[in-house]
């Protein structure tokens, strides 16, 4: 019985993979323990050769609430924390300039 259970358990094991990580700018810090990070990427268009810019916004978990609007941060993918959050802020790359 235990041999069958271990064999069935091995079928469900997924291989380890490296989580994705991006560097982006904090555009909103209005919610508790959450920041919105804008990640911009640039690539060359396959047909026309023009440099094209695309951006995505990610909701990231900020446990201590230390990151503010304008900060450049690194976010890493993880398990879902809420309906829209499955990213965590891992480090501060650059502090926002005081105006």
Secondary structure as UniProt FT lines:
FT   HELIX           2..12
FT   STRAND          21..28
FT   TURN            32..33
FT   STRAND          34..44
FT   TURN            46..48
FT   STRAND          51..61
FT   TURN            63..64
FT   TURN            69..70
FT   STRAND          72..77
FT   STRAND          85..94
//
